[in-house]
Amino acid sequence: MLYETIKKDMMTARKNKESDKASWLSTLMGELQRGGGKEFDDAQVLTLLKKNVQTLKENLKVSPNHEPTQKEIEFLSTYLPQQMSDDEIRSAVQALISEGADSIKALMSGMQARHSGLYDGRSAATIIKEELAK
């Protein structure tokens, strides 16, 4: 479970006196626990991770050369699943079309059901529109 991995990594970072990593993971765990739960599924953890990484990327737009923010993004991104390439998205969309999906809504729903969290929604929407136009 991703939550357990992060918890273990936080303890290891503390033991190894890696204060930045320990702080980042501690903050992440605190945000998760703020809701009052003690057990978290991977979807909850991934949602929060994505939100935090996106916020950090927005901060980089204001201060593009801020090295601590860049390091935090790189570190937190290691916990995110590998994102699908445009070619992989296109193949998945073509497979859905061959199975009968013929609208943007149906294709986006199919992508969400099969590949949740593994692709960029904007890229998928663009590719879906291209494939439907063929």
Helices and strands as residue ranges (DSSP letters): H 2-15, H 19-33, H 42-62, H 67-77, H 86-98, H 104-115, H 121-133
